[in-house]
């Protein structure tokens, strides 16, 4: 593996995945927010807003943001729910350092989504936004999110995938192949990182498959909303008391 080329996510094992994710997000941290907003044409603001609007807190008023990145979800959640206590967890230390410069209203820790360092039933809402596709074992990650979420709490996944409609898939494929790469070459210190990120979108499961994985992870009352014609997807699920021991 070189800095300028990454293998397809289809061919990666978990440890390779983690190594590449650490390298990619370490190298792109300084321009991460700018390029996110630019390449999504600003829609990422709206997508995160929809995720925050779906949050329902219980008595603990505690939020865990898995793969928090630079804490955009936490910042928006704190604006809507100023009473909550939030923790952001991420595998990449430079991302956490950047998050700390953006908000002092949350705690941050370095953590692996497949082995979260929190006790059972610690949070009312556990969310992951645009981070699930950087994890190979979705079911284990979802089980961990379920474990740390309280009875009748919520698990939320916000993620991008190719739309099911052929015309939209063609349009998005054109945008990802012809617009994002030259933009990344101009603004990012590691343009190849965006080839990887595009590949991760192309290989993320379609909603029926991912919802089945959520069920296998022990989640119930699973709901799915397409955002922006199916380019982004918002999944919500509940933690039923009867399933906590599952």
Secondary structure by P-SEA (a helix, b strand, c coil): cccccccccccccaaaaaaaaaaaaaaaccaaaaaaaaaaccaaaaaaaaaaaacccccccbbbbcccccaaaaaaaaaacccbbbbbbbccaaaaaaaaaacccbbbbbbbccccccccccccbbbbcccccccccaaaaaaaaaaaccccbbbbbbbccccccaaaaaaaaaaacccaaaaaaacccccaaaaaaaaaaaacccaaaaaaaaaaaccccbbbbbcccccbbbbbbbbbcccccc
